[in-house]
Amino acid sequence: MLAEQSAVATNVLSPLAHSADVLFQQSPLALNVLSPLTPKTDMLAEQSALATNVLSPLALQTDVLFQQAALALNVLPPLAHQTDVLTEQAALALNMVLPLALAANMLSLSALQTIPLPP
């Protein structure tokens, strides 16, 4: 019985041993391919870290700018409405003041005509 189990184990393990040998032979080839990539990977990791150091403060500033823009949007519409109201009031005031200015000019002209000029 042990002989049969040993034969079965040999039949199972022999192909696995062959696969392990093939993988072991391919391992140096993989190292030859991957070794030159390692410095590039390290450089990319360093660049990524630098980019994170640069971009993180920018992201914070962007968040602050968005918050300020939101606040400005809350403040500006009421101011725009007040500006519209002031513009309307200024137009009404001009409509009232212009006739008065015209009347004042006419009175000034008639007053000048009544003053005798020296010879």
C-alpha positions as CSV (number, residue, x, y, z in Angstrom):
1,M,0.0,0.0,0.0
2,L,2.8,2.4,0.8
3,A,4.4,1.6,-2.6
4,E,1.1,2.5,-4.3
5,Q,0.8,5.8,-2.4
6,S,4.5,6.5,-3.1
7,A,3.8,5.9,-6.8
8,V,0.8,8.2,-6.8
9,A,2.7,10.9,-4.9
10,T,5.6,10.6,-7.4
11,N,3.1,10.9,-10.3
12,V,1.6,14.1,-8.7
13,L,4.9,15.6,-7.5
14,S,7.1,15.0,-10.5
15,P,5.1,17.5,-12.8
16,L,5.1,20.0,-9.9
17,A,8.9,19.6,-9.5
18,H,9.3,20.2,-13.2
19,S,7.2,23.3,-13.1
20,A,9.2,24.5,-10.1
21,D,12.4,24.0,-12.1
22,V,11.0,25.9,-15.1
23,L,10.0,28.8,-12.8
24,F,13.3,28.8,-11.1
25,Q,15.0,29.0,-14.5
26,Q,12.7,31.9,-15.5
27,S,13.4,33.7,-12.3
28,P,16.8,35.1,-13.4
29,L,15.2,36.2,-16.7
30,A,12.5,38.0,-14.8
31,L,15.2,39.6,-12.5
32,N,17.0,40.8,-15.7
33,V,13.8,42.4,-16.9
34,L,12.7,43.8,-13.5
35,S,16.0,45.1,-12.2
36,P,16.3,48.0,-14.6
37,L,12.7,48.9,-13.9
38,T,13.3,49.2,-10.1
39,P,15.2,52.6,-10.3
40,K,12.5,53.9,-12.6
41,T,9.8,52.7,-10.1
42,D,11.7,54.4,-7.3
43,M,12.0,57.6,-9.3
44,L,8.3,57.5,-10.0
45,A,7.6,57.0,-6.4
46,E,9.7,60.0,-5.5
47,Q,8.1,62.1,-8.1
48,S,4.7,61.0,-6.9
49,A,5.6,62.0,-3.3
50,L,6.8,65.4,-4.6
51,A,3.7,65.9,-6.6
52,T,1.6,65.0,-3.5
53,N,3.6,67.6,-1.5
54,V,2.9,70.2,-4.2
55,L,-0.7,69.3,-4.9
56,S,-2.0,68.9,-1.4
57,P,-1.5,72.6,-0.5
58,L,-3.1,73.6,-3.9
59,A,-6.1,71.4,-3.1
60,L,-6.4,73.1,0.2
61,Q,-6.2,76.5,-1.4
62,T,-8.8,75.4,-4.0
63,D,-11.1,74.3,-1.2
64,V,-10.7,77.7,0.5
65,L,-11.4,79.5,-2.8
66,F,-14.5,77.5,-3.4
67,Q,-15.7,78.3,0.1
68,Q,-15.0,82.0,-0.5
69,A,-16.8,81.8,-3.8
70,A,-19.8,80.3,-2.1
71,L,-19.8,83.1,0.5
72,A,-19.5,85.7,-2.3
73,L,-22.5,84.2,-4.1
74,N,-24.5,84.5,-0.8
75,V,-23.4,88.2,-0.4
76,L,-23.5,89.4,-4.1
77,P,-27.1,88.8,-5.1
78,P,-28.5,91.1,-2.3
79,L,-25.9,93.7,-3.2
80,A,-26.9,93.5,-6.9
81,H,-30.6,94.0,-5.8
82,Q,-29.6,97.0,-3.7
83,T,-27.6,98.4,-6.7
84,D,-30.6,98.0,-8.9
85,V,-32.8,99.8,-6.4
86,L,-30.2,102.6,-6.1
87,T,-30.0,102.9,-9.9
88,E,-33.8,103.2,-10.1
89,Q,-33.8,105.9,-7.3
90,A,-31.0,107.8,-9.1
91,A,-33.0,107.7,-12.3
92,L,-36.0,109.1,-10.5
93,A,-33.9,111.8,-8.9
94,L,-32.5,112.8,-12.3
95,N,-36.1,113.0,-13.6
96,M,-36.9,115.4,-10.8
97,V,-33.7,117.4,-10.8
98,L,-33.3,117.9,-14.5
99,P,-36.5,120.0,-14.9
100,L,-35.4,122.0,-11.8
101,A,-32.0,122.6,-13.4
102,L,-33.6,123.7,-16.6
103,A,-35.9,126.1,-14.8
104,A,-32.9,127.4,-12.8
105,N,-31.0,128.0,-16.1
106,M,-34.0,129.8,-17.6
107,L,-34.3,132.0,-14.5
108,S,-30.6,132.8,-14.7
109,L,-30.9,133.7,-18.4
110,S,-33.9,136.0,-17.7
111,A,-32.1,137.6,-14.7
112,L,-29.1,138.3,-17.0
113,Q,-31.4,139.9,-19.5
114,T,-32.9,142.3,-16.9
115,I,-29.4,143.5,-15.8
116,P,-28.4,146.5,-17.9
117,L,-24.9,146.1,-19.4
118,P,-22.5,148.9,-19.0
119,P,-21.9,151.0,-22.1
